[in-house]
Amino acid sequence: MALIEKGADTKIFNLGGQGHYGPLQFSFLMIGLGIEILLGAIIDDLRIMEDGVPYGAMILICGGAGLFYSHVLESKKRKEEKDETV
């Protein structure tokens, strides 16, 4: 409130806005976690690693891959939108 009363710029609180890409990120994260559960169960059945280790490793790998892929798609879409407006 103090910033508004002084007439200061409140744009510092703008987080950049994820806009309509939040659901895209969430969906790819969930897809990655679903793949993680499947791969973790397969690795656990084959006894390649100790019990419980495949699940933790696959959460990080597949969840990160899902977020990375959503970032790539989001960047591509934003570039296309920017090119269309110019």
matplotlib code that plots the C-alpha trace (Angstrom):
import matplotlib.pyplot as plt

x = [0.0, 2.8, 4.2, 0.9, 0.4, 3.9, 3.2, 6.0, 6.2, 4.6, 5.9, 8.6, 5.9, 5.0, 6.2, 6.1, 2.9, 2.8, -0.4, -2.0, 1.1, 0.7, -1.6, 0.9, 3.7, 1.5, 0.4, 3.9, 5.0, 2.2, 3.0, 6.7, 5.6, 3.4, 6.3, 8.4, 6.1, 6.1, 9.9, 10.5, 8.4, 10.1, 13.6, 12.5, 11.1, 14.3, 16.3, 18.8, 19.0, 18.2, 14.6, 13.2, 16.2, 14.6, 11.5, 13.5, 15.8, 13.0, 11.0, 13.9, 14.7, 11.2, 9.8, 12.7, 12.3, 8.6, 9.3, 12.1, 9.9, 7.1, 9.7, 10.8, 7.2, 6.3, 9.3, 8.4, 4.8, 5.8, 8.2, 5.4, 3.0, 5.6, 6.3, 2.5, 2.2, 5.1]
y = [0.0, 2.3, 2.0, 3.0, 5.9, 7.2, 6.7, 4.2, 1.7, -1.6, -3.5, -5.1, -7.5, -8.7, -12.3, -12.2, -14.1, -17.6, -16.9, -19.9, -22.1, -23.2, -26.1, -27.2, -27.3, -29.2, -31.7, -32.5, -32.8, -35.3, -37.3, -37.4, -38.6, -41.3, -42.5, -42.5, -44.8, -47.2, -47.2, -47.3, -50.4, -52.1, -51.4, -52.5, -55.8, -56.5, -55.9, -53.7, -51.3, -51.3, -51.1, -47.6, -46.1, -46.3, -44.4, -41.4, -41.4, -41.6, -38.8, -36.5, -37.6, -37.9, -34.9, -32.8, -34.1, -33.2, -29.7, -29.2, -30.4, -28.0, -25.2, -26.0, -26.0, -22.9, -21.0, -22.2, -21.0, -17.6, -17.1, -18.0, -15.6, -12.8, -13.4, -13.2, -9.9, -8.3]
z = [0.0, 0.8, -2.7, -4.2, -1.9, -2.8, -6.5, -6.9, -9.7, -8.7, -11.8, -9.6, -8.3, -11.8, -12.0, -15.8, -15.9, -17.1, -19.0, -20.5, -20.3, -16.7, -17.6, -20.3, -17.7, -15.2, -17.8, -19.0, -15.4, -14.7, -17.8, -16.7, -13.3, -14.8, -17.0, -13.9, -12.0, -14.9, -15.4, -11.7, -11.4, -14.3, -12.9, -9.4, -10.8, -12.7, -9.5, -11.3, -8.4, -4.7, -3.5, -3.7, -5.6, -9.1, -8.0, -6.7, -9.7, -12.2, -10.5, -11.0, -14.6, -16.0, -14.1, -15.3, -18.8, -18.8, -17.6, -20.1, -23.0, -21.9, -21.8, -25.3, -26.6, -24.7, -26.1, -29.6, -29.2, -27.8, -30.7, -33.2, -31.4, -31.5, -35.2, -35.9, -34.1, -35.9]

ax = plt.figure().add_subplot(projection="3d")
ax.plot(x, y, z, "-o")
ax.set_aspect("equal")
plt.show()
